[in-house]
Amino acid sequence: MRNCIHILLNDQPNMLQDVGTGEMLLDFLRQKKRLTGSKEGCAEGDCGACTVLVGRLIGKELLYEPVNGCIRFLSSLDGCHIVTIEHLRGYDGQLHPIQQAMLDHHASQCGFCTPGIIMALYALWMRVAKPTREQIEQALQGNLCRCTGYEPIIKAAQMVTQATDWPRSDPLLEERQRVKDQLKHWQDDSSIALTKQGDLGKEHIFIPKNEADLAELYAQYPDATLIAGATDAGLWVTKFLKTLPTLIHIGQVPGLKRISQTKEALILGATASYEEAMPVLLDHFPMLKDYLLRIGGWQVRSMGTIGGNIANGSPIGDMPPILIALGASITLKSKQQEREIELENFFLDYGKQDRQPGEYLHAIQIPLPSDKSHVTAYKISKRRDEDISSVAVGFNLIIKDKIIQSAHIAFGGMAGIPKRASHAEQALINKPFTQENMIKAAEKLTEDFTPLSDMRASAAYRMKVAQNLFRRFYLEHSAPQMDDKTGEAAQ
C-alpha cells in the first residue's frame, strides 16, 4: 500500500503523509497553507463561506465540484485538484470576470461570504456558459449571505453571462490540460494506508481502491468509520469534537460509484453522490425534481451520497422515505458474504440497522415505476433550502380506473426510524381515489406513529402536517393537468 496522498493545491503539487483522521480541508488551507480567503462560518456545511472547488478525473474529463471545506476530510482528496479563491485571476493582473461583476453590482458588503459565493458561481460557469436565473439560484443554494438580500448577487451573476468573451476570457481554462496530466500521473490502483500518532493514540487512515481491499480492511477494523461524502460524519468532528481513530474512505472504490439499469430497476452504487445520481433519477422520476433539489445545497449534493444517507440510519434522512415507498432494496457485502434485503427492513430501531460487523452497503436497487404509479415526495422544514426535515414522506400509489390498487407510503421524522404507514396504506387499498378516502386514511396515522417533539417541530405539528399531506397528494393528483403556456386544463 502507498503511504501518502497527492493533491494539487491551486498550481502546487503536495505529497502528504502526516494527516490526522480529524483534519479537514479548511484547516489545512487556513492553518498550514495560509490561504485565508476561504472562511469558517458554521463548521457544518450550511453557510458556504468555506466553498472551494475540487477537481477530479472522470475518465478523460476533468470535473470540478463546489465543496464545503469545513467538513471535507483532507485525507479524502487523494488525486484531486483543489482550487481556492486565491487562484482566481483575470488577465494582466485584473480581477476575474466574476469578481469584477460582484464589485460592479455592489454584491459584497461585509465580504465574509463573498469568496464562497464567487467559487460557487465559478463552478456553475465551468458547466453552463449562459445559465438561467433558476440555475444561478440553484448554484447559490448552499451559500448564505446576511447582508445583500441576494438580488445584487443574482444581477452580478447575470452580468457575467452578457460578456461576449466569457468563458473564453477565463485564464484558468489554459491550465486544464496541465492539471489533467498531473492528476493522470498520480492515478494508480494502489490502496493507501496512513498512520499518525495523535493525542489519544495512533490514528489510521485507509483509502482502498478496490472492493477486495475494502472488504479485507473492514473485516480487520470492524469499528472503523466508513467515510463516503462526510456531509454528516464531518460534523461529528467539527461540532461534536468526536475522535475517529480509524477511517476507511470508500469514495475511490470504482464499483461503489457505478450507476446502471436493468429492465426492472435502477441500480445506484452506494457512493454515487446526489449530483451524479440526479440525472438518471430524474429521467425515471421527474416528479421528484423539487424534492431532490431541496436536499442540501449544491456543495452538499456534490459531496453527499445516497448510500451514506441510508447507512447513517437517521430517522430524518431525506432519501429513505421515498425509496421505501418505491420498494427499494439494498445489497450488503462483507468479506464473507453478500445479501440483499428490502430497504424498509434495514432500519431496526433508532441508531440500529441490520448490518453485521464488517458489512458495508454496496448498492441500492430502485424498481422502475409503472404507468399507473402516482409517485410524489414532500419535505416539510423550517427553511426551504438547506434545512433538515421536520417531516418527509414518499407516496407511491398505483391507481387503475380510479381505484387504488396498492399503496406504499413511508415517513421520516415521525418515528425513531424511517417507517411505512401500514394502517393508512390498508385503509386505501381497493378504495376509490377520492379526497374523502385520503382524509380517512390520514386519520389512521395516529395508529402508525407516535411522533416526538424536538427543536424542529412539536409532536402535534408533525401529526397534523403529515395528515394534511394526504389531502395535498389528492389535490395534486386528481386536478386536471395545466398547460404551462396557457394556464388552461390540458386536453
N, C-alpha and C positions, 0 to 999 in steps of 0.2 A: 504494500500500500504506500501511496505517496504521503509525505509528512508536511505538506504545505499547501496553501491555496494561492491562486494567482488572480489578481484583479487589475484592471486598467482603470486608474482613477484620473479622470479628465484625459491628459495625454501622458501620464506617467505609469509605467508598469510597476506593480508591487507584488512581492512574494512574501506571504505572511505565514509564520509558524506559531508565534506566541499569541494565540487568540483564545479568549475566555468564552465559556459557554453562555455567559450573560452579556457579552459585548455586542452592542447594537451599532449599526452603520453610522447613525448620527453621532454617537460618542467618538467613533474613530475619526470622523470628518472634523469635528469641532476640537476635540481634545488632543488628538495625535497629529492631525494634518493642518490644524489651524485654519480650516475652511469654514468660517463662521457665518457665511451667508445663509445657510440652512439653519432654521431656528427650532427650538423645542418649545412648543406652546402647550400641548396637552399630554404628551408622552403616552398616548393611547391610540393614535391613528385617526383622530377625529378632525383636527383643525387644518392639516395640510401645510403648516408653516415649514415643515421639515422635508417637503417634497423634493426628491431628486429623480433623475432618470436612471434606469438600469437597462442596459442593452445586452442582449444575448443572441447567439446564433441559433436560428431555427432553420435547419437545412443549410441553404446557401444565403438566406436572408438575415439581415441584422434588424431585430425588432427592439424598439425602445418602449418602456412602460414607465409611467409615473409610480413611485412607491413612497411609502411613509418611512423615512429613515429612522424614526424614533423606535419603531417596533420591528425593523428588519434585522435579523441576526447577521452580523458581519460574516460569520462562517458559512452562511448560505449562498455566498456570492462568488464562489469559485468559477472562473472563466467568464466573468461579466465585465461590462464597461459601465462605470458609474460616472454620470455627468452632473456636476453641481452648477449652481448659478454663476460661480466664478469663471466657468469655462465658456459661458455665452459671450459672444462678441460680434460686432459688426466689422465691416472693412475699414481699414485705415484708422483704427482706434476709435471708431464711432460706436454708439450703442447698438445693440442688436435691434432689429425692427420691432420686436415685441416690447422691449424695454422702452424704446422711443415712443411707441404708441401709448404705453401706460403713462409716460411723462406728459405727452401732449394732451391727454384727456383727463389729467388730474386723477388718475385711478389709484394713486397711492397716497395715503395720509400718514398714519403713524409708521408705515413701512414694514412692520413686523411680519405680516403675512405675505408681503409682495413677492419675495423670492420664490415661495412655493407656488403662488398663482402663476408667475411667469413660467415656471418649469412645467406646470400642468398644461398651459396654453402651448408651450413649445412642443410637448408630446403630441398634442392634438394636431398641430400643423405638420408634424412629421408624417401623419397619416392622411390628413384631409387638407388639401391646399386652400379650398374655399368652403369652410364649414358654415353650416346654417346656425342661426341663433340657438335652436334646440340643441345642436351638437356642442356649441360653446357652453351652454348651461350645464349639460351633462358632464362635460370635461371639468367643470368647476364645482361639481357636487361635493368633492372632498376637500374643498378649500373654504374655510370660514374667514370672513372679514367683518370686523366690528365697526369700521369707520365709514366706508364709502356707500353702503347700500347696494353695491354690485353694479348699478347701471353704468357708472363710468368705466368699470372693468369690461363690461359687455361691449360698450362703444369702442373702447381701445382694441378689443379683440376683433371687432368687425372692421376697424380701420385697417388692420394689417392685411385683411383679405383683399382690400382695394389696391394694394401695391402691385403694379403690373409685373414687377420682377420678383415677387415672392412666390415660391420659396427659393428661387434660383439665387437670390441675394444672400442666402444663408451660407456663411463661410464654413460652418461645421459640416456641410454636405461634402466638402472637399476631402475630409479626413475619413470618410466612411470606409473606403477600401483599405486604408491602413489599419483601421480598427478591426475590420473583418480578418485581415491577415494575422493580426496579433492574437485574436481570440481563437482562430483556427489553429494557430501554432500551439496553443495551450491545450487544445482538445485531446483527450486520451480516455481510455477506458479504465484507468486505474482508480480504484476506490481510495478514499483519503482517510487517514487517522491522525488526529492531533491530540496532544496531551499537554496540559499546563498545570502547574502547581498553584491552586487557588488558595484563598484564605481559609477555606474549610476542608482542604484536601485536594486530591487530584481531580481535574476536570477532563473529561473525554469527549471528543467530537468525532463523529464518523460521518462520512459522505459516501455511501455506496453508489456505484454506477451501474449496478445490475441487481436483479431480484434475488439471485443466489446469494450475493454478499449481504443484501438486506436481511434475508431470512436467517442467515448464519449469525449476523451481528445481533439481531433482535432475540434470537434464541440464547445467545451468550449474555446479553444485557436486557433481560425482560423488563427491568424497571426504567429503562432509558425513555426519554421523552422523544417521540417522533415529531419532527417538525416538517410541515409542508409549506403553508403560506405564512404561518405565525401571526395572523391578524388577531388571534386570541392568545396564543402562547406568549407572544411578545409582552402582553400586559401582565402576565404572571411575574415577569422580571421587572418591568418599569413601574408598575403600580403596586403590586403585592410584595415586591422585593424578594421573590422566591428564588432559591438557589437550585439550579438544574445541573446536577453533577455530570450527567451523560446525555448528550444529544445525538440523535441519528437523523440527519437531513435526508429526506426521501424525494426531494424535488428534482434530482438529477437521475432518477431511475426511469429510463425511457418507457418501459412497459406500463408504468403507473400514470403516464400522461396521455396514453393512447385514447383516441375517440373514434368509435366505429359504429356500424349499424348493421342489423340484420333485418329481415322482412318483418319481424315482430317487435324489435326493441332497439332502443338507442343505448349504447354502452359507453359510459364515461369512466376513464381511468381515475383513480382516487385523487391524484394530484393535478388533474386538469383544473385550471383556475376558472373563475366565473367568466372572465373575458374570453378565454379560449373556448369554453363550452357554450357561451351565449349564442353565437351564430347558428349552431346546429340545433340548440334548444328552440330558438325562435322559428326555425324552419318548420318544426313539427308542432310547436305550441306558441303560435304568435300571440295568443291571448294573454300570455304571461309577461309580455314586454314591460308593462308598467311595474309589475311586481318585481321582476328581476332588476330593473333599474333603481329600485329603492333599497337594494342590498348594498349598504355602504356607499362610498364614493368611488370614483374611478381608481384611486390608489388601492383601496381595499379589494375591489373586484379584480385588479391586476395581480395582487398577491394571494388573496384568499382562494381556497379550494372548496369545491362542493364536498369532497371526501372528508376534509377537515371539519366542515360544518356538521357532518353526520357523526364522525368518530368522537368529537368532543362530547356528544350526548347532552347538549344543553336543551332544556325544555323550551327555550325561546329561540332556538335556531330557526333561520328563515326557510331553509330548504326542506327539512323533514316533513312538515305538514303536506305540502303539495306533492312531494314524492311518494308519501304513504298513500295519499288519495289516488295517485296514478297506478298504485300497485307495484311500486319499485321493489327490487330485491338487491342484495349486495353479495359480493364474493369476498370471503375472508381467506387469507393464506397464512401459512406458517412453514417452518422447515419440515414439519411432519405431515401436514395435510392442507387440503383446500376444500372449502364448503360454501354453499350458497344458502342464504336464509332470506325470508321476507323482511323488508326494512322495518316494518312495524314490530317485529319480534326481536329486533336488535336492542331496543330500549326496554330494560327490565325494571328499573327504579331510578330515582333521582341519583345521578352520578354513577350509575351502574349499567353496563352494557354486556351483551352476550359476546364477549371477546376474551379468549383464553390467553394465558401467558405466551408471548412470542408470536401472537397472531395479529396481523395488520389488515386493514381494509385495502382490497385490491381494485375493485371496480363496482360501479353502480349500474344496474340494468333497469331501464325505464321502458315499460310497454308503450308502444305507439297507440294513439287514440283511434277509436273507430269513428265513422262519420256520424254516429248517433251520440257521441260523447259530448257533454257540455262541461267544459273544464274552466275553472277560474281559481285564482288565489287572491286573497285580500290580506293586507297588513295594516294594523292599527298601531300607531305610535304617536308620541307627543310631538315630534318634529317630523316633517315629511321625509326629508333626506337625512341619511347618515344617523339613523336612530335605531335602537333596539326595539323589537316588537313588544307591545303590551299583549296583543293577541294576533295570531296569524292563523289562517285557515286555508285549506285546499279543498275544493269541491270537484267531484268527478261523478256526474250523473249521466246515465245512459237513458235517454228518453225516446220512445218509439210510439208513434200515434198518440202523443200527448200523455202517455202512461210511463211512469218511472220504472224502468226495468231493473236497474241496480243503482245503488248509492254508496259512494265511498267519500267520507267527509272526515278530515283529520285536522286537529287543532294543535297549536303551540301556545304556551302561556296560560293554559287552562288547567294544567296538572304538572306533576313532577317530571313528566316525560312527554314527548310528542305522542298524541293518542287519538285514536279514532272515536267518533261519536256514535257508538254502536246502537244505542237506543233511538237516537234521532234517525239514523240510517234505516232501521227496521220500520219506523213509522212512515217512511216514504215509499218503500218498495211496493210495487203493484198499485200505487195510488196515482190518480190523475195529477198532472203537474199544474197545481193551482196555488195561488197565494195563500188560501186558507190552509191547505195541507202543508205548505212550507212553514207557516207560523205554528201549526200544531206540532210539527216535528221539532221546531226550535224550542218549544216548551219542554221537550224531553231532555234537553241539555242538562237540566238540573239533576237528572238521573245518571248522566255520564260524567259530570265534573263537579268538583268542589274547589273552585279556584281560591288562591290566596291573595291577600292584599300585600303590596310592597310599594316601593318608591315609584314604580311605573304606572300602577293602576290599582284601584281597590277591587276586592272580590266582586262586589255588586256591579261595578262598571264592566268588568271583564264578562260577566254573565250576560248583562244587558246588551253589550255591543256584539257579543257572539251570536245572540239570538237575532239581533237586528240584521246581521249579515245574511241570514236565510232569506229575509224579505228582499234585501238588496240583490241577492242572486236571482230570485224570481223575477224582479223588475227588469234586470238587465238581460235575462234570457227569454223573457216572454214578449217584450216590447218589439214592435217592428224595427228592423234594421234601418238606420237612417242613411241617406245618401250624403256623403261628406260635402259635396258641392252645393246641392240644392236645399239640404236640410229637410227633405221630404222623405216619407217612407219609401224604401226601395221596393221595386216590384219583383 
